[in-house]
Amino acid sequence: MPADGDADSAVLRGACVVLGVTGGVAAYKAVEICRRLVDAGAHVVPVLTRAATEFVGAATFSALASEPVQTALFGGPDPIPHTRLGRRADLVVVAPATARLIGEYAAGISADLLVATLLATRAPVLICPAMHTEMWEHPAVQDNVARLVARGVAVVEPAAGRLAGGDTGTGRLADPADIVAAAAALLRRPRERARDLEGVRVLVTAGGTREPLDAVRVIANRSSGRQGHALAEEAAARGARVRLVTAAELDAPAGVEVVRVETAAQLASAVHAAAPESDVIVMAAAVADFRPAAPIPGKWKKRDGPPPLLLEPTEDVLAALGARRRPGQVLVGFAAEAAAGPAALVAAARAKLEEKGADLVVANDVREPGAGFGGETNAVTIVGRTGEPTRVPLGSKRTIAAAVLDAVVRLRAAGSPPTGQQGDEQ
């Protein structure tokens, strides 16, 4: 097995990396990032904002990088430098990324060459924020970061430590070695994932079921279905034959067979019909645990007082799948928790893993900002039967989907371990 540094060099070698540097004290660390990228074999094109040149000289980057520094939209030999840079780039890294850069990028304001390049590229983008703690924690900055993450931008979050002026807190630029490793990982991802589920039959559930109380009202939950739809879309992009059983009112992903359901019973029926021929089952739907035992015909009138509400349990579909699945089938469950910290979240996921007979449980804390129901982002911990839990930080739901399917691919490559009590094959 090659060392991590060798693997990073292999993926960075020959890649065109636009290195954006903004006007923060941490700009001096971008010199080390530039050197490491060049040493790994990348073709580095440095783009400095005017404020960046107040902290570090353009000549330094020109001497270390693969090309001279570029700083301006106008006045150079190329009349449209941002477009050409955006098309040439295999990756754009911004380190440090100031609050101003993050805000302009999120808002689509191309005030300088760097932001214009970010808006003109279709290459992966990695931003590495660095600023004082008060700025990093400001709601405006956090909202802008979340907006970029939802669009697929990767973020290396700042570290805690000593800041400018002798202060201490979160906001310190991540270590240059970690940033280069993240850049390599971002480049490696599409190459490794291309068609790695070719021909695999994947069943995904999505959305929150709705259980009728009367002809008008339902008992439901806050699930939007976006995470399940992102999983189906990602699996299809990787070559899988995907069937999506969804209770969500979202458009069908391209290339995916969709089965629309509303209630837990309808979802269970559709899942059990598809499960025997599925190689991978990902239960991302938020299935109601209880339903009204006797839905009221017609509409219950307010003047009649509170309606009688007797609940009965719905089928535990995940547990049923875990008990009866065929050998080699990979089963993934989801767990939305309100946990008291990371350790409690992992403990809850492990308990569900054992109880349901799944191979993987994807757990998230719905109280964590950006990781609850209904939004465009999520943050999860993937827990399996072996190895350490994998923490996937806040990212777009497509990014989370990719991480979950990465874990599925690894499990299939290793051979899915036996779990739970096996019943008759369906």
C-alpha positions as semicolon CSV with decimal commas, in nm:
position;residue;x (nm);y (nm);z (nm)
1;M;0,000;0,000;0,000
2;P;0,142;0,343;-0,085
3;A;0,188;0,598;0,190
4;D;-0,068;0,875;0,210
5;G;0,184;1,126;0,075
6;D;0,261;0,904;-0,224
7;A;-0,109;0,858;-0,296
8;D;-0,164;1,234;-0,276
9;S;0,125;1,299;-0,513
10;A;-0,015;1,045;-0,759
11;V;-0,349;1,225;-0,782
12;L;-0,201;1,579;-0,774
13;R;0,067;1,509;-1,034
14;G;-0,016;1,703;-1,350
15;A;-0,331;1,861;-1,205
16;C;-0,385;2,231;-1,269
17;V;-0,455;2,390;-0,930
18;V;-0,558;2,754;-0,906
19;L;-0,441;2,869;-0,563
20;G;-0,638;3,172;-0,446
21;V;-0,490;3,382;-0,165
22;T;-0,689;3,653;0,011
23;G;-0,598;3,936;0,244
24;G;-0,558;3,779;0,585
25;V;-0,264;3,736;0,819
26;A;-0,263;3,365;0,738
27;A;-0,165;3,447;0,379
28;Y;0,195;3,366;0,471
29;K;0,091;3,002;0,520
30;A;-0,029;2,988;0,160
31;V;0,337;3,000;0,058
32;E;0,386;2,660;0,223
33;I;0,068;2,529;0,060
34;C;0,199;2,643;-0,278
35;R;0,533;2,470;-0,219
36;R;0,369;2,145;-0,112
37;L;0,139;2,141;-0,414
38;V;0,430;2,201;-0,653
39;D;0,639;1,934;-0,479
40;A;0,349;1,690;-0,528
41;G;0,362;1,756;-0,902
42;A;0,070;1,995;-0,939
43;H;0,076;2,284;-1,185
44;V;-0,001;2,574;-0,953
45;V;-0,144;2,902;-1,078
46;P;-0,148;3,160;-0,796
47;V;-0,423;3,422;-0,792
48;L;-0,386;3,690;-0,524
49;T;-0,636;3,954;-0,428
50;R;-0,506;4,308;-0,392
51;A;-0,542;4,280;-0,014
52;A;-0,334;3,959;-0,014
53;T;-0,037;4,152;-0,152
54;E;-0,046;4,368;0,163
55;F;0,050;4,058;0,364
56;V;0,280;3,863;0,131
57;G;0,469;3,959;-0,183
58;A;0,358;3,847;-0,525
59;A;0,722;3,777;-0,613
60;T;0,736;3,499;-0,353
61;F;0,451;3,308;-0,517
62;S;0,581;3,375;-0,866
63;A;0,914;3,220;-0,766
64;L;0,756;2,908;-0,610
65;A;0,454;2,844;-0,831
66;S;0,433;2,707;-1,184
67;E;0,329;3,043;-1,333
68;P;0,359;3,408;-1,233
69;V;0,102;3,552;-0,997
70;Q;-0,217;3,694;-1,142
71;T;-0,394;3,969;-0,951
72;A;-0,624;4,168;-1,180
73;L;-0,919;4,124;-1,412
74;F;-0,791;4,398;-1,640
75;G;-0,457;4,517;-1,774
76;G;-0,299;4,181;-1,848
77;P;-0,234;4,008;-2,181
78;D;-0,553;3,797;-2,150
79;P;-0,877;3,995;-2,192
80;I;-1,083;3,730;-2,007
81;P;-0,844;3,576;-1,752
82;H;-1,113;3,448;-1,515
83;T;-1,283;3,239;-1,785
84;R;-0,959;3,083;-1,902
85;L;-0,847;3,012;-1,547
86;G;-1,181;2,859;-1,462
87;R;-1,168;2,627;-1,762
88;R;-0,806;2,527;-1,710
89;A;-0,845;2,442;-1,344
90;D;-0,881;2,085;-1,225
91;L;-0,920;2,227;-0,876
92;V;-0,946;2,568;-0,711
93;V;-0,812;2,609;-0,357
94;V;-0,863;2,931;-0,161
95;A;-0,636;2,958;0,143
96;P;-0,688;3,164;0,343
97;A;-1,051;3,244;0,265
98;T;-1,159;3,562;0,442
99;A;-1,513;3,651;0,546
100;R;-1,527;3,895;0,255
101;L;-1,427;3,634;-0,003
102;I;-1,678;3,385;0,137
103;G;-1,955;3,646;0,130
104;E;-1,883;3,762;-0,223
105;Y;-1,858;3,405;-0,352
106;A;-2,185;3,306;-0,183
107;A;-2,362;3,612;-0,322
108;G;-2,211;3,576;-0,670
109;I;-2,040;3,915;-0,664
110;S;-1,737;3,900;-0,894
111;A;-1,553;4,201;-0,757
112;D;-1,204;4,073;-0,841
113;L;-1,019;3,812;-1,044
114;L;-1,037;3,544;-0,775
115;V;-1,414;3,555;-0,720
116;A;-1,472;3,585;-1,094
117;T;-1,262;3,269;-1,143
118;L;-1,459;3,087;-0,873
119;L;-1,782;3,177;-1,051
120;A;-1,643;3,082;-1,392
121;T;-1,513;2,736;-1,303
122;R;-1,683;2,398;-1,299
123;A;-1,388;2,239;-1,122
124;P;-1,412;2,130;-0,757
125;V;-1,356;2,416;-0,513
126;L;-1,193;2,391;-0,170
127;I;-1,208;2,691;0,063
128;C;-1,006;2,718;0,382
129;P;-1,145;2,992;0,607
130;A;-0,922;3,187;0,845
131;M;-1,032;3,480;1,060
132;H;-1,087;3,584;1,420
133;T;-1,325;3,372;1,624
134;E;-1,589;3,643;1,645
135;M;-1,596;3,673;1,266
136;W;-1,599;3,296;1,206
137;E;-1,891;3,250;1,446
138;H;-2,095;3,543;1,311
139;P;-2,431;3,422;1,173
140;A;-2,369;3,593;0,839
141;V;-2,043;3,407;0,786
142;Q;-2,193;3,076;0,897
143;D;-2,490;3,127;0,665
144;N;-2,260;3,202;0,373
145;V;-2,047;2,896;0,441
146;A;-2,358;2,678;0,465
147;R;-2,482;2,820;0,135
148;L;-2,155;2,733;-0,037
149;V;-2,150;2,386;0,116
150;A;-2,504;2,326;-0,009
151;R;-2,377;2,409;-0,360
152;G;-2,104;2,146;-0,333
153;V;-1,808;2,358;-0,222
154;A;-1,570;2,169;0,008
155;V;-1,451;2,337;0,326
156;V;-1,150;2,273;0,549
157;E;-1,273;2,431;0,869
158;P;-1,041;2,653;1,072
159;A;-0,859;2,512;1,371
160;A;-0,844;2,635;1,727
161;G;-0,524;2,800;1,840
162;R;-0,335;3,125;1,859
163;L;-0,468;3,402;1,637
164;A;-0,336;3,741;1,529
165;G;-0,293;3,994;1,807
166;G;-0,227;3,725;2,068
167;D;-0,588;3,605;2,085
168;T;-0,677;3,237;2,113
169;G;-0,981;3,066;1,966
170;T;-1,126;2,900;1,656
171;G;-1,035;3,068;1,330
172;R;-0,675;2,965;1,270
173;L;-0,601;2,842;0,917
174;A;-0,578;2,464;0,903
175;D;-0,235;2,307;0,874
176;P;-0,093;2,331;0,519
177;A;-0,036;1,954;0,510
178;D;-0,403;1,894;0,594
179;I;-0,513;2,139;0,324
180;V;-0,302;1,967;0,059
181;A;-0,436;1,628;0,171
182;A;-0,792;1,762;0,141
183;A;-0,713;1,895;-0,206
184;A;-0,586;1,554;-0,314
185;A;-0,892;1,384;-0,167
186;L;-1,121;1,620;-0,357
187;L;-0,943;1,542;-0,684
188;R;-0,937;1,170;-0,610
189;R;-1,309;1,143;-0,533
190;P;-1,458;1,159;-0,884
191;R;-1,189;0,930;-1,027
192;E;-1,245;0,659;-0,767
193;R;-1,622;0,686;-0,767
194;A;-1,674;0,673;-1,141
195;R;-1,907;0,381;-1,211
196;D;-1,807;0,188;-0,897
197;L;-2,167;0,066;-0,862
198;E;-2,204;-0,038;-1,226
199;G;-2,496;-0,278;-1,258
200;V;-2,556;-0,300;-0,882
201;R;-2,925;-0,305;-0,792
202;V;-2,986;-0,037;-0,529
203;L;-3,313;0,023;-0,345
204;V;-3,347;0,361;-0,168
205;T;-3,632;0,492;0,045
206;A;-3,694;0,862;0,102
207;G;-3,926;1,114;0,260
208;G;-4,154;1,114;0,560
209;T;-4,463;0,896;0,557
210;R;-4,805;1,049;0,630
211;E;-5,063;0,856;0,831
212;P;-5,427;0,968;0,790
213;L;-5,613;1,084;1,099
214;D;-5,925;1,168;0,901
215;A;-5,999;1,252;0,539
216;V;-5,807;1,580;0,568
217;R;-5,550;1,556;0,846
218;V;-5,239;1,341;0,871
219;I;-4,974;1,255;1,127
220;A;-4,637;1,327;0,968
221;N;-4,279;1,435;1,036
222;R;-4,043;1,703;0,909
223;S;-3,847;1,492;0,661
224;S;-3,813;1,657;0,318
225;G;-3,682;1,348;0,139
226;R;-3,384;1,539;0,000
227;Q;-3,127;1,305;0,153
228;G;-3,289;0,994;0,009
229;H;-3,327;1,155;-0,333
230;A;-2,960;1,261;-0,321
231;L;-2,865;0,899;-0,245
232;A;-3,066;0,774;-0,541
233;E;-2,914;1,036;-0,771
234;E;-2,560;0,959;-0,655
235;A;-2,608;0,584;-0,691
236;A;-2,742;0,627;-1,045
237;A;-2,446;0,850;-1,135
238;R;-2,216;0,569;-1,022
239;G;-2,379;0,318;-1,254
240;A;-2,633;0,154;-1,024
241;R;-2,979;0,039;-1,128
242;V;-3,182;0,238;-0,877
243;R;-3,536;0,203;-0,751
244;L;-3,650;0,490;-0,529
245;V;-3,950;0,438;-0,300
246;T;-4,038;0,789;-0,192
247;A;-4,299;0,970;0,011
248;A;-4,148;1,306;-0,085
249;E;-4,298;1,552;-0,332
250;L;-3,970;1,601;-0,518
251;D;-3,882;1,555;-0,882
252;A;-3,755;1,213;-0,978
253;P;-3,375;1,195;-1,026
254;A;-3,269;1,119;-1,383
255;G;-3,230;0,751;-1,462
256;V;-3,406;0,633;-1,147
257;E;-3,720;0,417;-1,126
258;V;-3,957;0,588;-0,881
259;V;-4,236;0,434;-0,674
260;R;-4,455;0,698;-0,505
261;V;-4,603;0,612;-0,164
262;E;-4,769;0,798;0,120
263;T;-4,816;0,574;0,424
264;A;-4,584;0,343;0,615
265;A;-4,787;0,043;0,497
266;Q;-4,751;0,148;0,133
267;L;-4,377;0,199;0,177
268;A;-4,339;-0,142;0,345
269;S;-4,527;-0,313;0,062
270;A;-4,313;-0,146;-0,205
271;V;-3,989;-0,223;-0,020
272;H;-4,072;-0,589;0,040
273;A;-4,161;-0,628;-0,327
274;A;-3,825;-0,489;-0,440
275;A;-3,596;-0,620;-0,163
276;P;-3,537;-0,977;-0,288
277;E;-3,374;-0,858;-0,611
278;S;-3,180;-0,568;-0,453
279;D;-2,806;-0,588;-0,384
280;V;-2,805;-0,277;-0,163
281;I;-3,093;-0,136;0,041
282;V;-3,063;0,214;0,187
283;M;-3,350;0,298;0,423
284;A;-3,327;0,677;0,434
285;A;-3,702;0,738;0,471
286;A;-3,845;0,869;0,797
287;V;-4,112;0,602;0,845
288;A;-4,382;0,669;1,104
289;D;-4,350;0,447;1,412
290;F;-4,724;0,473;1,488
291;R;-5,045;0,538;1,296
292;P;-5,408;0,597;1,396
293;A;-5,568;0,258;1,458
294;A;-5,903;0,370;1,313
295;P;-5,881;0,671;1,077
296;I;-6,198;0,879;1,093
297;P;-6,408;0,871;0,775
298;G;-6,479;1,220;0,655
299;K;-6,354;1,533;0,831
300;W;-6,362;1,565;1,209
301;K;-6,522;1,896;1,308
302;K;-6,358;2,129;1,558
303;R;-6,689;2,181;1,737
304;D;-6,689;1,812;1,828
305;G;-6,376;1,859;2,041
306;P;-6,049;1,668;2,020
307;P;-6,077;1,359;1,798
308;P;-6,028;1,017;1,955
309;L;-5,667;0,919;1,896
310;L;-5,571;0,556;1,943
311;L;-5,236;0,470;1,788
312;E;-5,098;0,136;1,679
313;P;-4,740;0,053;1,576
314;T;-4,642;0,034;1,212
315;E;-4,423;-0,242;1,076
316;D;-4,053;-0,208;1,156
317;V;-3,941;-0,238;0,795
318;L;-3,567;-0,212;0,864
319;A;-3,579;-0,490;1,126
320;A;-3,785;-0,709;0,892
321;L;-3,529;-0,659;0,616
322;G;-3,243;-0,735;0,855
323;A;-3,404;-1,061;0,965
324;R;-3,493;-1,191;0,620
325;R;-3,235;-1,054;0,377
326;R;-3,035;-1,279;0,153
327;P;-2,659;-1,338;0,197
328;G;-2,440;-1,067;0,045
329;Q;-2,712;-0,804;0,053
330;V;-2,596;-0,477;0,213
331;L;-2,848;-0,306;0,441
332;V;-2,812;0,057;0,551
333;G;-3,032;0,221;0,812
334;F;-3,067;0,585;0,912
335;A;-3,108;0,721;1,266
336;A;-3,222;1,076;1,337
337;E;-3,132;1,139;1,700
338;A;-3,138;1,422;1,950
339;A;-2,819;1,304;2,115
340;A;-2,622;1,453;2,403
341;G;-2,294;1,475;2,213
342;P;-2,096;1,263;1,963
343;A;-2,047;0,968;2,199
344;A;-2,420;0,940;2,264
345;L;-2,490;0,961;1,890
346;V;-2,251;0,674;1,817
347;A;-2,398;0,469;2,103
348;A;-2,749;0,517;1,966
349;A;-2,633;0,415;1,618
350;R;-2,461;0,102;1,751
351;A;-2,775;0,004;1,941
352;K;-2,984;0,042;1,624
353;L;-2,726;-0,153;1,425
354;E;-2,762;-0,452;1,656
355;E;-3,137;-0,424;1,701
356;K;-3,219;-0,402;1,331
357;G;-2,953;-0,634;1,189
358;A;-2,810;-0,372;0,953
359;D;-2,458;-0,345;0,815
360;L;-2,435;0,033;0,849
361;V;-2,629;0,297;1,038
362;V;-2,606;0,662;0,930
363;A;-2,681;0,879;1,233
364;N;-2,732;1,252;1,261
365;D;-2,817;1,482;1,548
366;V;-3,122;1,682;1,442
367;R;-3,029;1,954;1,692
368;E;-2,697;2,024;1,517
369;P;-2,719;2,343;1,306
370;G;-2,759;2,255;0,940
371;A;-2,807;1,882;1,007
372;G;-3,178;1,864;1,084
373;F;-3,480;1,798;0,868
374;G;-3,578;2,004;0,567
375;G;-3,249;2,178;0,481
376;E;-3,002;2,144;0,197
377;T;-2,715;2,028;0,420
378;N;-2,647;1,747;0,664
379;A;-2,373;1,615;0,892
380;V;-2,365;1,247;0,983
381;T;-2,169;0,972;1,154
382;I;-2,153;0,639;0,970
383;V;-2,130;0,343;1,209
384;G;-2,052;-0,011;1,094
385;R;-1,999;-0,341;1,267
386;T;-1,621;-0,314;1,239
387;G;-1,377;-0,025;1,243
388;E;-1,414;0,324;1,380
389;P;-1,719;0,540;1,311
390;T;-1,677;0,779;1,019
391;R;-1,771;1,140;1,090
392;V;-1,886;1,326;0,776
393;P;-1,888;1,702;0,853
394;L;-2,149;1,947;0,739
395;G;-2,192;1,926;0,365
396;S;-2,448;1,914;0,090
397;K;-2,681;1,617;0,097
398;R;-2,519;1,495;-0,226
399;T;-2,182;1,502;-0,047
400;I;-2,331;1,302;0,240
401;A;-2,481;1,058;-0,011
402;A;-2,139;1,008;-0,170
403;A;-1,982;0,932;0,169
404;V;-2,255;0,678;0,252
405;L;-2,215;0,503;-0,082
406;D;-1,836;0,506;-0,041
407;A;-1,891;0,305;0,279
408;V;-2,123;0,067;0,093
409;V;-1,866;0,014;-0,182
410;R;-1,596;-0,063;0,076
411;L;-1,826;-0,307;0,252
412;R;-1,912;-0,486;-0,071
413;A;-1,545;-0,509;-0,163
414;A;-1,465;-0,664;0,175
415;G;-1,767;-0,892;0,167
416;S;-2,077;-0,800;0,368
417;P;-2,050;-0,961;0,714
418;P;-2,338;-1,175;0,838
419;T;-2,570;-0,980;1,063
420;G;-2,879;-1,057;1,263
421;Q;-3,074;-1,379;1,232
422;Q;-3,114;-1,493;0,876
423;G;-3,456;-1,617;0,774
424;D;-3,577;-1,769;0,452
425;E;-3,479;-1,588;0,137
426;Q;-3,766;-1,401;-0,019
